């Protein structure tokens, strides 16, 4: 988990910075890393992108489609922390998601 810095007005017009644990101030900032492979690197123009406040795989797919509309034309498998998944899952801070299109080879 990360910490959030808030500036709070102090006495006599002074301000002070207060570092609070996110859960205490109810502003959870969750960050996950998304890795793009194969043709998806061409479509997105990147290999890695970080997303904040993504709650589930379904939510992440929508965010990726908003950022990169061309992704909808490709099929891909999803890996969550190096494990292939087939269904929607809730995400946690620090999770690593990989989007992998079909590949061939031997």
Secondary structure, 3 states (H helix, E strand, C coil): CCEEEEEEECHHHCEEEEEEEHHHHCCCCCEEEEEECCHHHHHHCCCEEEEECCCEHHHHHHHHHHHCHHHHHCCEEEEECCEEECCCCECCCCCEEEEEECCCCC
